[in-house]
Amino acid sequence: MLVKTILVIDDEEIVREAVQDILDTIGVQVLEAANGRTGIEVYRQNHDRIDAILLDMKMPGLSGAETLRQLREVDAAVPVILSSGYAEEETRRNIDDHKATTFLPKPYNFETLIEKVQQALGE
């Protein structure tokens, strides 16, 4: 069985750690980035082994929408799970024409996170 890898881009360390702990339980490897610029760089360096991205839409510095746009320039087909405490409709309005795989409202629980990740990975 191939190990799946998710890139988690979120400015909150506690969120990144919790996601890693949860995804460890289902055998998904996690790469982390604390902001959009770092996330784009991590993706550029590792895009051949990253199967999906969990992207926080509200971060200081580079916005989630701009981060998504630049990630799509590297690979337009990579599954992306957008995460936000804002309404899904508002989040989708802010991402222009770039399609994301799914939306994960914050706060989310263990089961919802796993369901959305498995959906993004095609499992």
Backbone as a printed PyTorch tensor [residue, N CA C, xyz], in Angstrom:
tensor([[[  0.8350,  -1.1830,   0.0000],
         [  0.0000,   0.0000,   0.0000],
         [  0.8790,   1.2450,   0.0000]],

        [[  0.5570,   2.1830,  -0.8980],
         [  1.3100,   3.4280,  -0.9630],
         [  0.8950,   4.3610,   0.1510]],

        [[  1.8820,   5.0110,   0.7540],
         [  1.5970,   5.9850,   1.8000],
         [  1.1680,   7.2780,   1.1300]],

        [[  0.0600,   7.8190,   1.5720],
         [ -0.4470,   9.0880,   1.0550],
         [  0.1390,  10.2250,   1.8850]],

        [[  0.3350,  11.3700,   1.2360],
         [  0.9130,  12.5300,   1.9090],
         [  0.0280,  13.7470,   1.6910]],

        [[ -0.2310,  14.4540,   2.7890],
         [ -1.0180,  15.6830,   2.7870],
         [ -0.1090,  16.8280,   3.2200]],

        [[ -0.2070,  17.9570,   2.5250],
         [  0.4630,  19.1770,   2.9520],
         [ -0.5560,  20.0100,   3.7050]],

        [[ -0.2480,  20.3410,   4.9660],
         [ -1.1250,  21.1570,   5.7940],
         [ -0.5240,  22.5590,   5.8750]],

        [[ -1.2620,  23.5360,   5.3620],
         [ -0.8290,  24.9320,   5.4040],
         [ -1.7850,  25.6710,   6.3330]],

        [[ -1.3090,  25.9780,   7.5270],
         [ -2.1260,  26.6490,   8.5400],
         [ -1.1950,  27.4140,   9.4630]],

        [[ -1.5590,  28.6440,   9.7990],
         [ -0.6930,  29.4670,  10.6430],
         [ -0.7550,  29.0810,  12.1180]],

        [[ -1.7140,  28.2580,  12.5130],
         [ -1.8350,  27.8540,  13.9060],
         [ -1.1200,  26.5230,  14.1400]],

        [[ -0.0670,  26.5730,  14.9430],
         [  0.7260,  25.3690,  15.2230],
         [ -0.1200,  24.2680,  15.8460]],

        [[ -1.0100,  24.6410,  16.7540],
         [ -1.8360,  23.6370,  17.4220],
         [ -2.7300,  22.9030,  16.4180]],

        [[ -3.2040,  23.6080,  15.3860],
         [ -4.0130,  22.9690,  14.3470],
         [ -3.1590,  21.9980,  13.5420]],

        [[ -1.9650,  22.4460,  13.1370],
         [ -1.0840,  21.5600,  12.3620],
         [ -0.7470,  20.3070,  13.1540]],

        [[ -0.4420,  20.4600,  14.4380],
         [ -0.1010,  19.3020,  15.2790],
         [ -1.2910,  18.3630,  15.4260]],

        [[ -2.4780,  18.9230,  15.6400],
         [ -3.6730,  18.0910,  15.8140],
         [ -3.9830,  17.3240,  14.5300]],

        [[ -3.8810,  18.0050,  13.3880],
         [ -4.1280,  17.3360,  12.1020],
         [ -3.1330,  16.1970,  11.9020]],

        [[ -1.8680,  16.4520,  12.2280],
         [ -0.8600,  15.4030,  12.0790],
         [ -1.1980,  14.2070,  12.9690]],

        [[ -1.5480,  14.4640,  14.2090],
         [ -1.8980,  13.3770,  15.1240],
         [ -3.0880,  12.5700,  14.6050]],

        [[ -4.0980,  13.2620,  14.1090],
         [ -5.2970,  12.5840,  13.6080],
         [ -4.9750,  11.7660,  12.3540]],

        [[ -4.2540,  12.3710,  11.4200],
         [ -3.9740,  11.6650,  10.1650],
         [ -2.9890,  10.5190,  10.3510]],

        [[ -2.1500,  10.6010,  11.3840],
         [ -1.2780,   9.4720,  11.7260],
         [ -2.1020,   8.2150,  11.9970]],

        [[ -3.2980,   8.3850,  12.5820],
         [ -4.1300,   7.2350,  12.9360],
         [ -4.6270,   6.4780,  11.7140]],

        [[ -4.6460,   7.1290,  10.5430],
         [ -5.1010,   6.4360,   9.3270],
         [ -3.9480,   6.2410,   8.3360]],

        [[ -2.7220,   6.4560,   8.8100],
         [ -1.5550,   6.1660,   7.9960],
         [ -1.2330,   7.1900,   6.9260]],

        [[ -1.6980,   8.4290,   7.1070],
         [ -1.4120,   9.4910,   6.1490],
         [ -0.2520,  10.3310,   6.6890]],

        [[  0.7660,  10.5140,   5.8490],
         [  1.9210,  11.3220,   6.2200],
         [  1.5640,  12.7990,   6.0530]],

        [[  2.1040,  13.6580,   6.9380],
         [  1.8030,  15.0810,   6.9040],
         [  3.0850,  15.8900,   6.7490]],

        [[  3.0620,  16.8130,   5.7840],
         [  4.0750,  17.8550,   5.6760],
         [  3.3880,  19.1300,   6.1350]],

        [[  4.1320,  20.0160,   6.8070],
         [  3.5230,  21.2040,   7.3750],
         [  4.1500,  22.4770,   6.8600]],

        [[  3.3220,  23.5300,   6.8310],
         [  3.7990,  24.8810,   6.5320],
         [  2.9860,  25.8520,   7.3690]],

        [[  3.6650,  26.8400,   7.9620],
         [  3.0260,  27.7820,   8.8680],
         [  2.4510,  29.0090,   8.1660]],

        [[  2.6920,  29.1280,   6.8550],
         [  2.1350,  30.2610,   6.1100],
         [  2.0900,  29.9110,   4.6280]],

        [[  1.4470,  30.7680,   3.8730],
         [  1.2660,  30.5030,   2.4530],
         [  2.5590,  30.4260,   1.6740]],

        [[  3.4680,  31.3600,   1.9150],
         [  4.7310,  31.3670,   1.1610],
         [  5.5200,  30.0810,   1.4000]],

        [[  5.6150,  29.6640,   2.6560],
         [  6.3140,  28.4210,   2.9720],
         [  5.5850,  27.2330,   2.3550]],

        [[  4.2600,  27.2510,   2.4150],
         [  3.4750,  26.1640,   1.8380],
         [  3.7120,  26.0090,   0.3480]],

        [[  3.7840,  27.1220,  -0.3590],
         [  4.0470,  27.0850,  -1.8000],
         [  5.4310,  26.5000,  -2.0620]],

        [[  6.4060,  26.9110,  -1.2700],
         [  7.7730,  26.4060,  -1.4480],
         [  7.8440,  24.9050,  -1.1500]],

        [[  7.2140,  24.4740,  -0.0520],
         [  7.1890,  23.0460,   0.2820],
         [  6.5200,  22.2660,  -0.8500]],

        [[  5.4420,  22.8110,  -1.3930],
         [  4.7540,  22.1190,  -2.4780],
         [  5.6170,  22.0540,  -3.7320]],

        [[  6.2730,  23.1410,  -4.0640],
         [  7.1460,  23.1400,  -5.2550],
         [  8.2460,  22.0860,  -5.1220]],

        [[  8.7950,  21.9490,  -3.9240],
         [  9.8940,  21.0070,  -3.7080],
         [  9.4210,  19.5620,  -3.6120]],

        [[  8.1600,  19.3470,  -3.2530],
         [  7.6720,  17.9870,  -2.9700],
         [  6.3960,  17.6110,  -3.7240]],

        [[  6.0060,  18.3740,  -4.7380],
         [  4.6950,  18.1620,  -5.3600],
         [  4.5350,  16.7590,  -5.9360]],

        [[  5.6270,  16.1100,  -6.2790],
         [  5.5280,  14.7580,  -6.8310],
         [  5.0980,  13.7270,  -5.7970]],

        [[  5.1950,  14.0530,  -4.5180],
         [  4.7840,  13.0960,  -3.4870],
         [  3.6410,  13.5810,  -2.6080]],

        [[  3.1240,  14.7790,  -2.8860],
         [  1.9900,  15.3140,  -2.1180],
         [  0.7130,  14.9690,  -2.8660]],

        [[ -0.1930,  14.2870,  -2.1720],
         [ -1.4250,  13.8080,  -2.7840],
         [ -2.5980,  14.7600,  -2.6330]],

        [[ -2.5370,  15.6410,  -1.6270],
         [ -3.6030,  16.6130,  -1.3960],
         [ -3.0720,  17.6940,  -0.4560]],

        [[ -3.8160,  18.7980,  -0.3990],
         [ -3.4260,  19.9320,   0.4380],
         [ -4.6120,  20.3440,   1.3010]],

        [[ -4.3470,  20.5830,   2.5880],
         [ -5.3190,  21.1710,   3.5050],
         [ -4.8760,  22.6110,   3.7170]],

        [[ -5.6750,  23.5680,   3.2570],
         [ -5.2840,  24.9730,   3.2250],
         [ -6.2230,  25.8330,   4.0420]],

        [[ -5.6660,  26.5070,   5.0490],
         [ -6.4120,  27.4880,   5.8340],
         [ -6.5770,  28.7400,   4.9820]],

        [[ -7.7790,  29.2450,   4.8850],
         [ -8.0300,  30.4040,   4.0270],
         [ -7.7070,  31.7300,   4.7040]],

        [[ -7.6350,  31.7560,   6.0200],
         [ -7.4000,  33.0180,   6.7400],
         [ -6.0660,  32.9330,   7.4770]],

        [[ -5.0200,  33.5020,   6.8400],
         [ -3.6910,  33.5080,   7.4460],
         [ -3.0820,  34.8920,   7.2680]],

        [[ -2.2070,  35.2860,   8.1960],
         [ -1.5030,  36.5550,   7.9980],
         [ -0.5310,  36.4440,   6.8270]],

        [[ -0.2140,  37.5690,   6.2240],
         [  0.6960,  37.5500,   5.0820],
         [ -0.0550,  37.1580,   3.8270]],

        [[  0.4570,  36.1800,   3.1210],
         [ -0.1600,  35.7210,   1.8780],
         [ -1.5120,  35.0760,   2.1930]],

        [[ -2.5580,  35.5370,   1.5670],
         [ -3.8990,  35.0220,   1.8570],
         [ -4.0470,  33.5810,   1.3670]],

        [[ -5.0590,  32.9200,   1.8860],
         [ -5.3550,  31.5720,   1.4270],
         [ -5.7140,  31.5480,  -0.0470]],

        [[ -6.4640,  32.5590,  -0.5030],
         [ -6.8550,  32.6210,  -1.9160],
         [ -5.6330,  32.7820,  -2.8170]],

        [[ -4.7010,  33.6360,  -2.4390],
         [ -3.4870,  33.8280,  -3.2390],
         [ -2.5950,  32.5900,  -3.1670]],

        [[ -2.5200,  31.9800,  -1.9940],
         [ -1.7570,  30.7390,  -1.8600],
         [ -2.3340,  29.6800,  -2.7870]],

        [[ -3.6560,  29.5510,  -2.8020],
         [ -4.3070,  28.5780,  -3.6750],
         [ -3.9840,  28.8640,  -5.1380]],

        [[ -4.0460,  30.1150,  -5.5370],
         [ -3.7590,  30.4780,  -6.9270],
         [ -2.3520,  30.0280,  -7.3200]],

        [[ -1.3710,  30.2840,  -6.4330],
         [  0.0070,  29.9080,  -6.7480],
         [  0.2180,  28.3890,  -6.7110]],

        [[ -0.4810,  27.7060,  -5.8070],
         [ -0.4020,  26.2400,  -5.7840],
         [ -0.9440,  25.6650,  -7.0860]],

        [[ -2.0290,  26.2280,  -7.5800],
         [ -2.6430,  25.7700,  -8.8260],
         [ -1.7350,  26.0190, -10.0290]],

        [[ -0.8510,  27.0220,  -9.9390],
         [  0.1130,  27.2540, -11.0130],
         [  1.1250,  26.1080, -11.0840]],

        [[  1.4410,  25.5020,  -9.9400],
         [  2.3580,  24.3690,  -9.9100],
         [  1.6420,  23.1220, -10.4210]],

        [[  0.4130,  22.8770,  -9.9450],
         [ -0.3670,  21.7150, -10.3620],
         [ -1.8520,  22.0460, -10.2350]],

        [[ -2.4940,  22.2660, -11.3510],
         [ -3.9080,  22.6600, -11.3500],
         [ -4.8340,  21.5450, -10.8710]],

        [[ -4.3420,  20.3160, -10.8520],
         [ -5.2070,  19.1810, -10.5310],
         [ -5.0920,  18.6850,  -9.0870]],

        [[ -4.1670,  19.2130,  -8.3060],
         [ -3.9880,  18.7020,  -6.9450],
         [ -5.2650,  18.9440,  -6.1260]],

        [[ -5.7480,  17.9170,  -5.4260],
         [ -6.9180,  18.1000,  -4.5650],
         [ -6.5850,  19.0410,  -3.4020]],

        [[ -7.4860,  19.9970,  -3.1720],
         [ -7.2950,  20.9620,  -2.0930],
         [ -8.5340,  20.9700,  -1.2150]],

        [[ -8.2980,  20.9060,   0.0850],
         [ -9.3690,  21.0370,   1.0660],
         [ -9.2140,  22.4340,   1.6610]],

        [[-10.1840,  23.3060,   1.4000],
         [-10.1570,  24.6480,   1.9610],
         [-10.7670,  24.6030,   3.3520]],

        [[-10.0960,  25.2460,   4.3030],
         [-10.5810,  25.2540,   5.6690],
         [-10.7160,  26.6910,   6.1450]],

        [[-11.8600,  26.9930,   6.7560],
         [-12.0860,  28.3550,   7.2110],
         [-13.1730,  28.3810,   8.2630]],

        [[-13.0850,  29.3670,   9.1300],
         [-14.1490,  29.6180,  10.0860],
         [-15.2570,  30.4540,   9.4740]],

        [[-15.0260,  30.9380,   8.2640],
         [-16.0250,  31.7250,   7.5500],
         [-16.9410,  30.8020,   6.7670]],

        [[-18.0550,  31.3250,   6.3050],
         [-19.0200,  30.5260,   5.5540],
         [-18.4110,  30.0200,   4.2540]],

        [[-18.8460,  28.8380,   3.8440],
         [-18.3350,  28.2280,   2.6180],
         [-18.5730,  29.1330,   1.4120]],

        [[-19.7430,  29.7430,   1.3250],
         [-20.0580,  30.5930,   0.1790],
         [-19.0870,  31.7740,   0.1090]],

        [[-18.8050,  32.3910,   1.2560],
         [-17.8740,  33.5120,   1.2940],
         [-16.4710,  33.0610,   0.8940]],

        [[-16.0520,  31.9130,   1.3730],
         [-14.7320,  31.3860,   1.0310],
         [-14.6410,  31.1240,  -0.4630]],

        [[-15.6440,  30.4770,  -1.0290],
         [-15.6250,  30.1740,  -2.4630],
         [-15.6150,  31.4450,  -3.3180]],

        [[-16.2900,  32.5100,  -2.8820],
         [-16.2790,  33.7740,  -3.6300],
         [-14.8790,  34.3590,  -3.7000]],

        [[-14.0690,  34.0670,  -2.6970],
         [-12.7340,  34.6500,  -2.6170],
         [-11.6710,  33.8550,  -3.3610]],

        [[-12.0440,  32.7730,  -4.0320],
         [-11.0200,  31.9550,  -4.6960],
         [-11.1090,  32.0030,  -6.2110]],

        [[-11.8480,  32.9750,  -6.7400],
         [-11.9480,  33.1870,  -8.1780],
         [-12.4070,  31.9070,  -8.8750]],

        [[-11.7300,  31.5470,  -9.9370],
         [-12.1450,  30.3940, -10.7390],
         [-11.4140,  29.1020, -10.3700]],

        [[-10.5560,  29.1580,  -9.3740],
         [ -9.8080,  27.9600,  -8.9930],
         [-10.7130,  27.0220,  -8.2150]],

        [[-10.8240,  25.8090,  -8.7010],
         [-11.6910,  24.8170,  -8.0600],
         [-10.9330,  24.1080,  -6.9460]],

        [[-11.5550,  24.0310,  -5.8090],
         [-11.0010,  23.2480,  -4.7100],
         [-11.8020,  21.9520,  -4.6320]],

        [[-11.2080,  20.9580,  -4.0480],
         [-11.8770,  19.6720,  -3.9500],
         [-13.0680,  19.7430,  -3.0090]],

        [[-12.8600,  20.3260,  -1.8490],
         [-13.9150,  20.3190,  -0.8410],
         [-13.6750,  21.4450,   0.1600]],

        [[-14.6630,  21.6750,   0.9910],
         [-14.5920,  22.7100,   2.0210],
         [-14.7400,  22.0600,   3.3870]],

        [[-13.8890,  22.4550,   4.3260],
         [-13.9110,  21.9270,   5.6900],
         [-14.0650,  23.1060,   6.6570]],

        [[-15.2750,  23.3040,   7.2090],
         [-15.4760,  24.4370,   8.1110],
         [-14.7690,  24.2290,   9.4450]],

        [[-14.1800,  25.3230,   9.9490],
         [-13.5730,  25.3040,  11.2850],
         [-14.6200,  25.7560,  12.2860]],

        [[-14.6150,  25.2310,  13.4860],
         [-13.7750,  24.1170,  13.9350],
         [-14.3280,  22.7920,  13.4040]],

        [[-13.4110,  21.8510,  13.1770],
         [-13.8240,  20.5460,  12.7030],
         [-13.4000,  19.4900,  13.7020]],

        [[-14.0340,  18.3240,  13.6110],
         [-13.7040,  17.2430,  14.5380],
         [-12.9290,  16.1410,  13.8190]],

        [[-12.5140,  15.1710,  14.5810],
         [-11.7280,  14.0270,  14.1260],
         [-12.3770,  13.3580,  12.9170]],

        [[-13.6660,  13.0120,  13.0550],
         [-14.3600,  12.2610,  12.0080],
         [-14.4980,  13.0640,  10.7170]],

        [[-14.8410,  14.3500,  10.8410],
         [-15.0240,  15.1870,   9.6560],
         [-13.7120,  15.3830,   8.9200]],

        [[-12.6240,  15.5910,   9.6590],
         [-11.3160,  15.7480,   9.0310],
         [-10.9500,  14.4890,   8.2440]],

        [[-11.0780,  13.3410,   8.8690],
         [-10.7410,  12.0870,   8.1960],
         [-11.6120,  11.8890,   6.9570]],

        [[-12.8930,  12.1660,   7.0630],
         [-13.8030,  12.0130,   5.9200],
         [-13.3810,  12.9050,   4.7590]],

        [[-13.0690,  14.1610,   5.0340],
         [-12.6890,  15.0940,   3.9640],
         [-11.3370,  14.7100,   3.3430]],

        [[-10.3920,  14.2650,   4.1750],
         [ -9.0930,  13.8400,   3.6480],
         [ -9.2560,  12.6110,   2.7780]],

        [[-10.0080,  11.6350,   3.2300],
         [-10.2170,  10.4280,   2.4360],
         [-10.9340,  10.7590,   1.1320]],

        [[-11.8670,  11.6950,   1.1770],
         [-12.5600,  12.1430,  -0.0300],
         [-11.5620,  12.7770,  -1.0060]],

        [[-10.6990,  13.6400,  -0.4930],
         [ -9.7040,  14.3110,  -1.3470],
         [ -8.7110,  13.3070,  -1.9470]],

        [[ -8.4220,  12.2660,  -1.2020],
         [ -7.4710,  11.2420,  -1.6700],
         [ -8.1410,  10.1990,  -2.5620]],

        [[ -9.4470,  10.3120,  -2.7280],
         [-10.1660,   9.3630,  -3.5850],
         [-10.3560,   8.0260,  -2.9370]],

        [[-10.4050,   7.9860,  -1.6210],
         [-10.5650,   6.7170,  -0.8830],
         [-12.0010,   6.5190,  -0.4360]]])
